[in-house]
Amino acid sequence: QVQPVESGGGLVQAGGSLRLSCAASGRTFSGYTIAWFRQASGREREFLAGISFSWSYSRTRYADSVKDRFTISRDNAKSTVYLQMNSLKPEDTAVYYCAATGSGTIDTTSGEYLYWGQGTQVTVSS
């Protein structure tokens, strides 16, 4: 089974940028739809962005709250998915998770994703 592994989190000032990476462990991301979620303290897990699998053109889907600031992409040769986050705000502070599903649909519901990473902390200071 595939195991997502996140990296790239850290502390950044408001207005800054971070790029998160999600690498596949165990097997590749070939055939998997990958999504990024986040969970702030005391809040529910929130869908941010997802990307389908394709060797030519991958579909993407974004939450309205981040679509103008975050960009999801994937490098199939490296079996890695990225989340570029720009213009970060203090309210973006959360643990960010990468998740995988064998479905070709980019679902926004966390329960549709079977494989999850351990999460990476992003803290945005004001």
Solvent accessible surface area in square Angstrom, and as a share of the most:
residue,aa,sasa,rsa
1,Q,151,0.67
2,V,0,0.00
3,Q,71,0.32
4,P,0,0.00
5,V,64,0.36
6,E,7,0.03
7,S,61,0.40
8,G,38,0.36
9,G,30,0.29
10,G,30,0.29
11,L,132,0.65
12,V,23,0.13
13,Q,138,0.61
14,A,49,0.38
15,G,56,0.54
16,G,21,0.20
17,S,58,0.37
18,L,36,0.18
19,R,133,0.49
20,L,0,0.00
21,S,24,0.16
22,C,0,0.00
23,A,42,0.33
24,A,27,0.21
25,S,50,0.32
26,G,77,0.74
27,R,126,0.46
28,T,76,0.44
29,F,4,0.01
30,S,49,0.32
31,G,42,0.41
32,Y,23,0.09
33,T,2,0.01
34,I,0,0.00
35,A,0,0.00
36,W,0,0.00
37,F,2,0.01
38,R,23,0.08
39,Q,61,0.27
40,A,25,0.19
41,S,116,0.75
42,G,90,0.87
43,R,165,0.60
44,E,152,0.68
45,R,84,0.31
46,E,59,0.27
47,F,16,0.07
48,L,0,0.00
49,A,0,0.00
50,G,0,0.00
51,I,7,0.04
52,S,6,0.04
53,F,51,0.21
54,S,26,0.17
55,W,181,0.64
56,S,111,0.72
57,Y,168,0.64
58,S,22,0.14
59,R,118,0.43
60,T,64,0.37
61,R,116,0.42
62,Y,60,0.23
63,A,21,0.16
64,D,115,0.60
65,S,66,0.43
66,V,1,0.00
67,K,107,0.45
68,D,130,0.68
69,R,33,0.12
70,F,3,0.01
71,T,73,0.42
72,I,6,0.03
73,S,49,0.31
74,R,34,0.12
75,D,43,0.22
76,N,35,0.18
77,A,99,0.77
78,K,141,0.60
79,S,15,0.09
80,T,15,0.09
81,V,1,0.00
82,Y,33,0.13
83,L,0,0.00
84,Q,59,0.26
85,M,0,0.00
86,N,59,0.30
87,S,60,0.39
88,L,2,0.01
89,K,85,0.36
90,P,54,0.34
91,E,116,0.52
92,D,0,0.00
93,T,44,0.25
94,A,5,0.04
95,V,43,0.24
96,Y,0,0.00
97,Y,35,0.13
98,C,0,0.00
99,A,0,0.00
100,A,0,0.00
101,T,9,0.05
102,G,60,0.58
103,S,54,0.35
104,G,52,0.50
105,T,81,0.47
106,I,6,0.03
107,D,42,0.22
108,T,56,0.33
109,T,76,0.44
110,S,40,0.26
111,G,68,0.66
112,E,100,0.45
113,Y,8,0.03
114,L,134,0.67
115,Y,41,0.16
116,W,59,0.21
117,G,9,0.08
118,Q,118,0.52
119,G,12,0.12
120,T,18,0.11
121,Q,88,0.39
122,V,0,0.00
123,T,48,0.28
124,V,7,0.04
125,S,40,0.26
126,S,130,0.84
